[in-house]
Amino acid sequence: MIARQLFGRTGHLSSRAIFGAAAFWQVAQALADQTLDLILEVGINHIDTAPSYGESEVRLGPWMERNRQGVFLATKTGERTYAKARDEFHRSLERLRVSAVDLLQLHNLADPQEWDVALGPGGALEAAIEAREQGLVRFIGVTGHGVSIAAMHKRSLERFDFDSVLLPYNYPMMRNPQYAADFEALAALCRERNVALQTIKAITRAPWDNRPHTADTWYEPLEAQGDIERAVHWVLGRPQTFLNTVGDIRVLPKVLEAAGRFESAPTEEAMRALFEERAMRPLFV
C-alpha cells in the first residue's frame, strides 16, 4: 500500500502518490473505471485533473458520483481573467459531476505577464477566492513547468497564501544548479508555511526530441521497473514531497508498484549511475 501523509495545512491524509488524471486524456470509460478502482486498491486517495487534459474530467465524472467521499479531488484553471476562470471552473464541476472540489489550482502560472493578470485585479485568483467563499472549493493552489517555475512559485507565495504548489522534481532537473537552488528555496518556504509540495515528471529520461513517441507522456519516460523504482524512490525520499504519477495509463502500474515498495531513497551513487547508464537529460533547459 502507498503511504499517506498530511497534505500541507489541509488536514487531509493524502497518498504520497497522487493520481495524475492526465492519463485519461483519451481512453474509454470502461478502462478509466478499471484504473480508478486499481488506484483505490493500492491506497491512492488523491486525484489531480484539469479541463485541459482531454477527456480526463469527463472520464472521472461517472466514477466520482459513486466515490466522491473517498478521495481528495483537485482540478485547475488555465484561464487568467476572473470571468473566464469562473466559467471554466463551473464547467469542470459539471464534467466531474460534483458539487465542489477540494483544491482548485491556477494552472501553469509561469509567464510573468500572465502572472500579473491572474493575480491582479479582475484576475483568475479572484474567481478561485470567490469559489472558496461559496463553498465550491476548499483550498487554492498554483502549478507550473519550466526552469523558472520554482522561483515563480516562491513569488506567488509572497503575493498570496496558496495552499499547495506543483512543479517538476527529478534527478536530471536538479542537476541544474540554478533550478536546484530555486527549488530548495521554495521547499523551505513551503515547510515554513505548511504548503503542500507536489512534484511531477519523476520518471523523465529525456525530451522526446525527434524520436518516435512510445508513451503518452510529454517526455520520454524510463521504462524498466528497476529504473522507475529508483526515480520514484528518489522523489519520495524527500519526506516533504508528493509525487503525481504519470500521463500514460500503460506506464502507470509500474509507477504504482514503485510507490508501493518505497522504503528509502537510493544513494547518490545509484542515481548517478542511472543518469549515466540511461543517458538521462532534463526535460526543461
Summary of the structure (lengths in Angstrom):
residues: 285
radius of gyration: 17.8
end to end distance: 35.3
largest distance: 52.2
contacts: 980
relative contact order: 0.14
helix: 45%
strand: 19%
